[in-house]
Amino acid sequence: MALDAAHAQPSADAPTHTVEAIGARWAVAAGHPLAAAAAARLLQAGGNAIDAGVAGGLCLGVVHPDMVSFAGVAPVLVHLARTRETWQVSGVGPYPRAVTLEYFRDRHRGEIPPGVPRTVVPAAPAAWLTALARWGTMSFADVVAPALECAERGFPISRFTAHQMAGQEATYRQWPTSAALFLRDGRPLRAGEILVQSELAQTIRAMTRAEAAAGGGRVAGVRAARAAFYRGDPARAIAAFHQANGGLLAYDDLASFDVEVAPALRTTFHAYEVAACGFWCQGPVLLQMLNLLEGDDLRGLGHNSPAYLHRLVETIKLAFADREAYYGDPLYVKVPAEGLLSKAYARARRALIREGLAWPTMPPAGDPDRTAPVRAGARQDGPTPASVPPAHSLDTSYVAVVDADGNAFSATPSDFSVDGPVVPGVGCVVSPRGSQGWLDPAHPSVVAPGKRPRLTPAPAMAFRDGALLMPFGTPGGDVQQQAMLQVFLNVAVFGLSIQDAIEAPRVASRSFPDSFWPHPIAPGKLEVEGRIPAATRAALGALGHEVSVWPDWEWRAGGVCGVLVDRTGARRAGVDPRRGCHAIAW
């Protein structure tokens, strides 16, 4: 067992205590206090969960720039209490139509480098406004008002954001537009210093002006605001900047873009049901893991015991092996979705879990079409790619809302400010999510013109006995679904409160290729928060896990947030102290 030397000390935002927020009418849980306040403001003004969730998400794109871009990605789940429908919005954009494998192989020496080469069409504005137009009740100007105020007048940098920015001075400095915004007197912004984003405010105001000028009612106005971004001056500025700096994103890529809306994917777990976004992201991994675990006596193994954690980690490896083999943009890849999510397939795959021995690396993928535990021709000992330490990229944030009527909103916006330059005339980084593509032609998420990269951000919702239980989600890259699994089981199996379920110590496997370029893998590596007892860590090591000890409260273990509706109808908002998240309820 080794302590990760680069993170041996707790972060500057190491928690003291976080209090669960409980309300009779509504509750919000978000990755930043100002985003939670923005959502609460809309609910107090009479908005529904969708109005509030969009307001919180838009605000995250302003006040959490180390983790979220206004022009980034934003996968969304919406649950409508009246119809009991749960919808997904595909909040990730495609590669430019001009992208080819040769572009990266020849021009960038076989790399997907930081900066404009990895830019995809920004999906967040379309995702937010699609949700708002379809299920909201308020105008774009109403829901964006808190974000606009923070951009125009400025807001104080949080301790967590300052902690993350502190190590990024060299990265910001390589792009003059980013240095001008995020460095002050040549150094990163400090906690409490005010960040004003005037150009981003101008982008938002252009959208509100378009809405005000549109006729035809609320929905027409929201659509006009969306068109102002994708077909107006922001789109032209984005295209011109990319053309001038060797990028491939063109005006037509933006003008023709739209998100998809579809029913959420679902699976059952005993009396529970869990909903997730589709195979264009890693959301179905959570559903596969729950299928794999449904036949186990998890409570009998004991919470966070060596046997329990071993079972979880080996389950995680099986599901992530299938992610690696099959997940990709369903518009370009034939994903065996029905088989991957079937209970029979899960039963077949479960046989590969060995109680007394860990897989030393990622197991072989299964064959969902034949309901076979191993795909024909796969190596029985699993693949052995080169071992490279995982990148631990900066990542994402999250917002959950449940309103008085029982509508729910769950979204995981992302795209951090160090993966590409701020685009002048727009005021933010434009989605560098192309970092989640592959240059291997055989990979289901290989780069292709107009194709979406496989996205890590992936919100979820849980239901109990047919009624809404909780929207929940987290940042964390490849840790997201692992952290969400542990929190859900803490609630559903062990009966913990939402706050206690979030605060419980976590583990994370790295035995699969990282989703971010260059997709490193650390075979057998199991990262474990220090609050897991030493005896448990030793027992996991004896089973073959390469245990690496995190600090007690490690931000890389995720920043899970959720709103749980208890049997009395009270809304209980739980938030993760690992990242300075915040809950508000009424």
N, C-alpha and C positions, 0 to 999 in steps of 0.2 A: 504494500500500500504506500502511495506517495502523496504528499501534500502538493497541490499545484502551486509551484513557487511563485508564478506570476500573479496569483490571486491569493496568496497566503494570508493577507490581511483583509478584514472585513471592509466592505465598501464604505464610502463616506455617508451612505444612506442606510447603514445597518439599523434595524428597527429597535424600538423600545417596546411599544405596545400598540396594537390596533384594535379598535372597538367596532364590533358589528353594528351596522345601522339598521333599525327596525322601524317600519312604517305600516300604517293601516291602509294607505291608499296607493302609494307608489314608492319605488326605490331605484337608485342609480348606482352602478359601480363602474369606475373608470380608471384608466392608467395614469391620470393626472388630475389633481384637485380642480384646476380651472375647467377641464373638460366635464367633470362631474357637475360642477356648478352651472355650466352652460346647459347641460341636459335638464338639471333641476329647474332652472329658470324657465325653460319652455313648458315643463309640466305645471309649474305654478301659474303660468299664463293660460293654461287650458289646453295645451297640446297633448297629443297622444304619445305612445312609446316610440313611434317612428319619427315624429317631429323631434322628440328629445334625443333619440339615438343619433339622428343625423346631425343635430346641433353639437352633440358631444364629439362625434367623429370629425366634423369639420374643425372644431376647436383643437382637437389633438393635432391636426395638420399645421396648426399655427404655434401652439404652446409646447409641443413635444418634438421639435425638429430634429433632435438627435435620433429619434426612432420613427417618426412619421412625416410624410410629405403631403401637403395639400394636393399635389399632383402625383400621388403614389398609387398604391393598390388598396382595395377595401372590400374584401369579401363580406357579405351580409346575410344574416338569417332573420326572417320576420315571421312571427306567429300572430295570427289573427284569432282573437278569442271568439268572435261571433260565429265564424265558419269553421273553427278548429283546423285551419289550414296553416302549414308552415312552408315558407318559400325561401329559396336561395337566390342571391344575386351574384353573378360571377364578376367579382371585382378585380380582375387582372386583365391587362391588355396584351395584345400580340406583339411579336417582333415586327419591325417594318417590312413592308413587302419587298424591299430591295435586299434584305438580309440573305446571305448564303453561307454555307459552311466554308467556302473558299475565302470569303471576306475575313473570317477569323483565322483560318489556317495560313493564308498568304500575307494578309496585311498586318495581322497581329500575332504572327508566329505561333499559331495554334493555341492562343489564349482568348478568354473573354475578359478583356482588361477593364478596370474601373474607368468611369467616365462615359462619354457619349456612345462608345461602341456597344455598351450593354443596355442602352435605353430601349424600353418598350413603350407602347402607347399608354399614357397615364389613364387608369381606369377609375380612380377614386371619385372624381367629380361626377362621372356618369353613374356610378353605383349609388352615391348619396342621393342624387337628384332623381334617379329612377325610383328608388324606394320612397322618396318624399312625394313624387307625383302620383305614384300608384296607391300608397297606403297612408300618407300623411294628411294633415288637415290645414297646415299653415303654408305661408309663402316662403320662398328661398330667402328673401330679405329678413323674415322673422327668424328663421333657424340659423342663419349665418351671422346674425348680429353680434353674438358674443365673440365669435372668431374674428370678425372684422374689427371689433373694438380692441382686441388684444394685438392684432397686426398693426393697426393704425396708431394707437396710443402707446403700445408696448406693454410688456408684462415682465414680472421678475422671473429670472431663470431659477428653476427648482434645484434643490441639492442633488437629486439624482441626475438631472440633465447636466449640471455643472461637472459632476463626477465623471460622466461619460465623455463630455467634451474636453476634459482636461488632458486626455491622452491623444487627442486628435489634431493638435496644432499643425503638425507637418502635413497631414492630409488636407486640412482646410487651405493651407498655404499654397498647395500645388495648383489650386484654381483661384485666380484673382477675384472672381465674382463671389466665391464662397468665403474667402478670407475677408473681403470687405464687409460681409454680413455677420460672420460668426466669430471674428477675432476683433479684439479691442486693444489698441495700443500694442498690437503684435502678439497678443496672448489670448487664450480662450476666455470666454465669458465666465464669470464667477457667480456663485449662488447669490441671488438677490439683485444682481445687475439687470437693468431693463433692456430688453431686446425689442426694437422697433423694426417692423418689416413693411416698409412703405410700398415697395413694388408689389408685394403680395396683396396688400390692401387695395392697390389700384386694380389688380386682377379681379379681386372680389367685387369691387365697386362696378367694374365693367359688366359683371354678371348681374348685379342688382339693377343697374340701369336698363339692361336689356329686358329684364323681367318687368320693370315698371312701364316700359314702352310697349309691351305686348298686349294685345287684346285677347278676349276669349276666356277670361277667368283664371282661377288659381293654377290649374294644371298647365294651361298654355303658357302662363308666366314662368313656371318652373322649367318647362322645356325650352323657353327662350333663354333663360339663364344658362342652361346646359349648352345650347347652341353658341352662345357668346364665348364660351371657353373653347369648344372644339372646332368652331368655324370662324371665330373672330380674331381679334388682335393677339390673344394669348397663343392660339394655334400657329399664327403666322410667326410670332416671335420664337416659338419652340422650333419650328421647321427651319427658320433662317439661322438660328444658332447652331443647329446640328449640321446644316449644310456648310457653314463657315468653319466648323471644327472637326470635320471628318466623320460625322455621324450619318446615319442613314434614315432617320425618322423624317418623313415628309408630311407636308400639309394634308395630302389626301389620306394618309394613314389616320390622321386625327379626325378629319371631317367625316370619314365613313364609319367611324368606330361606334359600337354600341355594346352594352352588356347584355347577358342573357338572364332571363328570369324563368325559374323552373321549380317544381316541387322539391323540397329537401329530400335527401336520402335518409333512410331510417333503418334502425335495427332494434330488436327488443333485448332486454336483459332482465329476466325474471319479471317483476311487476313494473319495470321501467321501460321506457322507450327513449332512444336518443336520436336526434336529427343532426345532420351535418351537410356541408356543401359537397359538390361532386368531385369527380376524378380529375378535374383541372387543378385541384389542390390536394393536399394530403389529408383532408377531412375524413375520407372513408377509412383511414388507418384506425381511428378511434372505434369505428363500428366493427372492423375486423377484430380488434383486440377484445372487445366486449363479447363477440361471438366465441372467440377462443377460450375465454375465461368463464363463460356461463355454466359450464358443467363442473366447475371446481368448487370445493368447499373452502372458499377464501376466508370466511370468518373462522373456520376451524384451524386454519394455518396460523392465525394470530396476526394482528396488525403490525406491519413492518418487521415481522420476524424474518430470519434468514430464509425459511422455506417460502414465505409469502413473497418476499422481494425477488427471490430466485424465479418463482413462477411468473411474476410480472415481467421480469427482464427477458426471460426466454420467450414469452408471448410477444413482447415488443419486437424482438428479433425476427420472429416469424412474420409478423404483419409488415415490418419494414422491408423484408426480403421481397414480399409481393409488391410493395410500393415501388421498389427499385425495378422490378421486372415488368410491371404492367401500367403504372399510372402515367398519364399524359393527357394532353388536350384531346377530349373525345371527338372533336371536329376533325382531327388528323390521325388519331390512333384508335384502333378497335380495342377498347378496354372490355375485358370479360366481367362486366360489372355485376351481373346477376350471380355468377358463380362465386366471385370474390366475397360477396355479402351473404352467401347462403350458409345456413346452419350446418348442413351436411358437409360442406367443404371445411368449415371450422373444425368439425369433429375429426375429419381425416387429418388435418394439419396438426391437431393437438397431440397426436401420437408421437410427434417428433420431439416433444419436450421431455427431457430426461431429469428426473427428480434429483439425482446426485451428481450431475455433471453439466456445466455450462457449454453451450456451443462456443468454440474458440473464436469464431468470427460470425459473419452473417450466414444463416442457414441457406440452403437452396430454396428457390421459389417453388411454390406448388403449381398444380395444374387445375385451375378452377373449372375448366370445361369438362374434364374427366373426373372431377371430384377426387383427385389424387393428391397425396401429401407432397409429392416431389414431381416437378416437371420432367418429362422424358428427356434424357440426355444430360440432366444436371448432375454435377458432382455431388456425391453423397456427403462429403465433408464441407460443402459450401465453397464459395469463391474465395480466393486469397489475393485480393488487390493489394497494392503497395500500401504499407502502413505509414501514414503521415498524421501528425497531430491535427485535430479538428480546428477549424478557423475561429470559432466562437464570434461570428460576425455580430455587429449591432443589428437590432432587428425591428421591433414592432411595438404596438400598444393594443388597447382593447377597451370596449365600452359595452355595458349591458344595461337594459332598462326594462322594467315591468310597470305598466300603468294601472290605474284604478279599475279599468275594464278587463284586465288580464291579458292585454296585448303585450308582446315581448319583442325585444330587439337585441341582436347579438352581432357584433362586428369587430373585425381585427384589422384595422388600418395599419399601413406600414410604409416603408421606404425611407431610409435614414439619410442624413445630410452628408455623410462621408463617402458615399459610393459613386458620386457624380457631382458635377458643378452646378451651382445655382444658375438658372437661366435668366439672363437680364431681360427685363420687360415682363417677366412672369413672377419672379421673386422667390422661387423655390427650386429644389432639385426635382427633375422630371424622372419618373419611375425607372430606376436602374435594375429592375427585376429580371432583366436578361441574364443576370448572374446565376439564375437558377435553371439555365439550360445546359445541355451536353453537346459536345462535338463528336460524339461517337454515333455513327449512322444507325447502329443497331439499338440504341437506347430509345425508349418510348418518348422521352422528353428531349430528343435531339432538336437543335435549333433548325427552324424552317421559316420561310417567309410567311407572315400572317398567322403564325402559330403561337399559342400562349405557352409560356414556360410553366412547369409544374410548381404551384405556389405553396409555400409553407404556411402562411397565415390561414387559419381555418377555425372559425367559430363553431359553437355547438349549442344545442338546447336539449334539455332532458324533461321527460314527462313521467308522471306516476299515476297509475290507474286511469290513464286517458286524460289527465289534467296536467296543465303546465306545472312543472317543478322548478326548473331554473334555466335561464340563459347563462352560459359560462364560456370562458375562453382565456387566452393568455398570449403574450409574446413568448419568444424563445427559440425561433428557428425549428430545428428538428426535435427540440425538447417539448414543443407545444403539446402534441398529442400525448406524450408521456406524462407530462404534468397534469393535463386534463383528466387522463385516465385515473391517476392516483387520487386526485381531488374527488372525482365522481364516486370512486369506490369507497373513499373515506365517508362519504355521505350515504350512499346506497347500501353498502355492506356493513359498515361499522357504526353507522348512526351518529357520526360527528355533526356538530353544527357547521354551517357553511364557513364561518370564520375559522373554527378549529380545523376543519378539513383543509383549508388553504394553508394554514400556518404549519401543519404537520411536515416534518422533514421529508425530502424527496431524493430520488435517485434518477439517473439518466444514462441510458446505454449509448455508446458511440460505435457499435459494431455494424455499421452500414455506411455507405458513402454519404457524406454531408451534402445537403441540398445546394449549398453555395459553391460556386467555382472557386478552386479547382476540384471540388468534391473529395476532400481527404477522408480517410477512414482510419479508425483506431481499433483494430480487431480486439474484441474481448474487453475493451475499456468500459468500466462502470464508474460513473461519477456519483459520489455519495456525499450528502451534506454531513458536516461534522456532528450534528445532533443525533445521527444514527449511532447507537452505541458501538464502541470499539469491538466488543465481542461479536456483534452482528456483522461488522465489516470483516472481521477475521473469518467468520463462518462463510461469508460470501466468497472470500478469497480462496478458501479451501475447496469450494465448489468449482473453481476455475475462473472466476471473474477477476479481471485485472482492476482492482479497486483503486480509485484516485479520490482523495478526500478534498471536498470543497470546504470553504468556510461555513460556519453554522447557518448563516442566512445569505445564500448566494444568489445574486441577481440573475445568473445564467440558468438557475433552476426554474425560471419563469416568473411571471407576475400575474397569477391567476386572479380573475375577478368573476363574480357571479351574483345573481339575485335569486334567492330561493323563496318560493311561495310555500309557507308551511300549512299544516292541516287546518289552522284557524283562519287562513287567508292572509295573514300578515306577510309583508314583504321584508325579507332579511337580506341585506346587501353585505357581502363579504369581499374583502379586498386584500391583496398581498402586500405585506410590509416589506418584502424584498425589493420593491421598486418604487415605493412612495405612492402607491395607488390610493384612491379615495372613494368613500361611499357616502351617499346622502339618501335619506328616506323621510317620508312624511305620512 
